[in-house]
Amino acid sequence: MKNTISLNMRSYWAGFKAVIVFTVIVIVYTFAMTGIGQLGMPAKANGSMLTNAQGEVVGSSLIGQSFTDENGDALPQYFQSRPSAASDPNKDEDNQGYYAAASSGTNKGHADADLIKNVTELRKAIAKREGVSAKDVPADAVSASSSGLDPEISPAYAAIQVRRVAKERGLSEEQVETLVRKYTTGRGLGFIGEPTVNVVELNLALDELK
């Protein structure tokens, strides 16, 4: 009986010591990683936040935004983001999008009647807004990303918006195209994915021109 109690106590004590050791390791590791992040890459460690000329935080380079008015219409002086299916369920407005807590895609298949209707109508509206043919409107302009939060669009979608943005801001198309190239990221490692343009950073840079 005594041997059994002694054995149990040794087991409990060993388990307790293991918990203490691993707790210390986790705490030390967390503080170490936090410290490395803050010292080596503070901007990324703190959410890649973007600030304007006044020092105000206006968003994150990792999260998309809608550049529309209160009626949901595109603000002509800004490059437009791709659609977002991540909307705040506590709000009544349609298509607000980019609500991080509701990150998701539409989950609709390519044969869904509502999806086909929405994509067709949106493609026509974008073509009219940008003064191009509907066939020149790229797929990302009319489809949400799987997360609903992506801040990037394709170079093709950015290209058809250059003329409108330049005209609205009183800039030359060359000036706007230069900014587009600046905020274009190529394929990862030269072969992974596709080139993208960060709309949030691009629009902030446009605002900083004046």
GIDA-V823787 format. One record per residue. N is the residue number from 1. RES is the residue in three letters. PSI is psi in degrees with one decimal (none if undefined). OMEGA is omega as a letter, one per 20 degrees, with the letter a starting at -180 (999 if undefined). D_LAST is the distance of its C-alpha to the last C-alpha in Angstrom with 1 decimal. Layout:
# GIDA-V823787
n->[N N]
res->[RES RES]
psi->[PSI PSI]
omega->[OMEGA OMEGA]
d_last->[D_LAST D_LAST]
This chain:
# GIDA-V823787
n->[1 2 3 4 5 6 7 8 9 10 11 12 13 14 15 16 17 18 19 20 21 22 23 24 25 26 27 28 29 30 31 32 33 34 35 36 37 38 39 40 41 42 43 44 45 46 47 48 49 50 51 52 53 54 55 56 57 58 59 60 61 62 63 64 65 66 67 68 69 70 71 72 73 74 75 76 77 78 79 80 81 82 83 84 85 86 87 88 89 90 91 92 93 94 95 96 97 98 99 100 101 102 103 104 105 106 107 108 109 110 111 112 113 114 115 116 117 118 119 120 121 122 123 124 125 126 127 128 129 130 131 132 133 134 135 136 137 138 139 140 141 142 143 144 145 146 147 148 149 150 151 152 153 154 155 156 157 158 159 160 161 162 163 164 165 166 167 168 169 170 171 172 173 174 175 176 177 178 179 180 181 182 183 184 185 186 187 188 189 190 191 192 193 194 195 196 197 198 199 200 201 202 203 204 205 206 207 208 209 210]
res->[MET LYS ASN THR ILE SER LEU ASN MET ARG SER TYR TRP ALA GLY PHE LYS ALA VAL ILE VAL PHE THR VAL ILE VAL ILE VAL TYR THR PHE ALA MET THR GLY ILE GLY GLN LEU GLY MET PRO ALA LYS ALA ASN GLY SER MET LEU THR ASN ALA GLN GLY GLU VAL VAL GLY SER SER LEU ILE GLY GLN SER PHE THR ASP GLU ASN GLY ASP ALA LEU PRO GLN TYR PHE GLN SER ARG PRO SER ALA ALA SER ASP PRO ASN LYS ASP GLU ASP ASN GLN GLY TYR TYR ALA ALA ALA SER SER GLY THR ASN LYS GLY HIS ALA ASP ALA ASP LEU ILE LYS ASN VAL THR GLU LEU ARG LYS ALA ILE ALA LYS ARG GLU GLY VAL SER ALA LYS ASP VAL PRO ALA ASP ALA VAL SER ALA SER SER SER GLY LEU ASP PRO GLU ILE SER PRO ALA TYR ALA ALA ILE GLN VAL ARG ARG VAL ALA LYS GLU ARG GLY LEU SER GLU GLU GLN VAL GLU THR LEU VAL ARG LYS TYR THR THR GLY ARG GLY LEU GLY PHE ILE GLY GLU PRO THR VAL ASN VAL VAL GLU LEU ASN LEU ALA LEU ASP GLU LEU LYS]
psi->[-45.5 -39.1 -37.6 -44.6 -43.1 -41.8 -42.3 -42.0 -41.2 -37.5 -43.6 -42.6 -39.9 -42.4 -40.9 -43.6 -38.1 -41.5 -44.4 -46.5 -47.9 -30.4 -43.5 -42.2 -45.0 -43.9 -45.9 -43.7 -43.6 -46.4 -36.4 -47.1 -39.2 -43.7 -43.7 -42.2 -44.5 -33.8 -41.1 -33.4 64.7 -36.3 -48.1 -38.6 -25.7 19.8 9.3 48.1 147.4 138.0 151.2 -173.1 -24.1 2.3 11.1 136.5 124.0 1.2 -168.5 145.0 -6.7 -12.3 128.2 167.7 157.2 129.1 70.2 165.9 -173.8 -17.3 0.3 6.8 144.5 133.6 116.7 -22.3 -2.5 149.3 140.3 142.4 171.6 159.9 155.6 132.7 1.7 88.1 152.7 115.7 -13.4 0.6 148.8 -20.3 142.0 145.8 38.9 -49.5 171.0 33.9 108.0 -34.7 -13.7 28.8 121.8 168.1 -170.8 -22.7 25.1 138.7 166.9 -16.1 2.8 127.0 -42.4 -40.7 -45.6 -43.2 -46.8 -42.4 -41.8 -45.5 -41.7 -39.4 -42.0 -41.5 -41.6 -41.4 -42.2 -42.9 -39.8 -5.4 39.1 173.2 150.1 -32.3 -15.2 -1.2 116.0 162.3 -37.5 -16.3 -21.4 7.7 141.6 153.3 168.5 -27.0 -26.1 4.4 -2.8 131.3 0.2 154.0 169.6 153.8 -31.3 -40.3 -37.3 -38.9 -39.5 -6.1 -12.1 -47.5 -46.0 -48.5 -42.8 -44.0 -44.7 -30.1 -1.5 32.7 163.8 154.5 -30.8 -40.0 -44.8 -40.9 -34.5 -41.8 -39.1 -44.3 -36.6 -36.5 23.4 130.0 132.3 -173.8 142.6 129.8 16.9 -7.8 -5.7 126.8 -160.3 156.8 144.6 158.2 125.5 107.6 -38.6 -47.4 -39.5 -46.8 -35.5 -41.5 -37.6 -43.1 -31.4 -12.1 -24.2 none]
omega->[a r r r a r r a r r r a r r r r r r a a a r r a a r r r a r a a r r r r a a a a a a r a a r r a r r r a r r a r a r r r a a a r r r a r a r a r a r a a a r a r r r r r a a r a a r a a r r r r r r a a a a r r a a r a a a a a a r r r a a r a a r r a r r r a a r r r r a r r a a a r a a r r a r a a a r a r r r a r r a a r a a a a r a a a a r r r r r a r r r r r a a r r a r r a r a a r a r r r r a a r a a r r r r a r a 999]
d_last->[84.9 83.7 82.6 80.5 78.9 78.2 76.7 74.4 73.3 72.5 70.4 68.6 67.9 66.7 64.3 63.1 62.4 60.6 58.3 57.6 57.0 54.6 52.8 52.2 51.1 48.5 47.2 47.1 45.4 42.7 41.9 42.0 39.6 37.3 37.5 36.9 33.9 32.3 33.1 32.5 29.6 28.3 25.1 27.2 30.0 27.9 26.5 23.6 21.2 17.4 15.4 11.8 10.3 12.9 15.6 16.4 18.2 16.7 19.3 21.2 20.8 24.4 24.2 22.7 21.0 21.2 18.1 20.1 20.7 23.8 25.9 25.0 23.3 20.5 17.0 16.2 12.5 13.7 16.3 19.4 21.7 25.4 27.7 29.0 32.5 32.0 31.8 32.8 36.4 36.2 33.7 34.7 31.4 31.8 29.7 27.5 28.0 26.9 29.3 30.5 33.9 34.7 33.7 35.7 35.8 37.4 40.8 41.6 43.6 42.8 45.6 44.4 44.4 41.5 39.3 40.2 39.5 36.1 35.0 36.3 34.5 31.2 31.4 32.1 29.1 26.7 28.3 27.9 24.2 23.4 25.9 28.1 31.7 32.7 34.2 30.9 29.5 30.0 32.0 29.4 27.4 30.4 32.0 31.3 31.7 34.8 33.0 30.5 27.9 26.7 22.9 23.4 24.0 25.7 24.1 25.9 24.2 20.8 21.9 22.8 19.4 17.3 18.2 17.3 13.8 13.0 14.5 12.8 9.3 10.5 10.5 13.8 16.0 16.5 12.9 13.1 16.7 16.0 13.9 16.8 19.3 17.7 18.2 21.5 24.6 27.9 31.4 32.8 35.1 34.5 36.6 35.9 33.9 31.3 27.8 25.1 21.3 19.8 17.9 16.8 15.3 13.8 12.0 10.8 9.5 7.7 6.0 5.4 3.8 0.0]
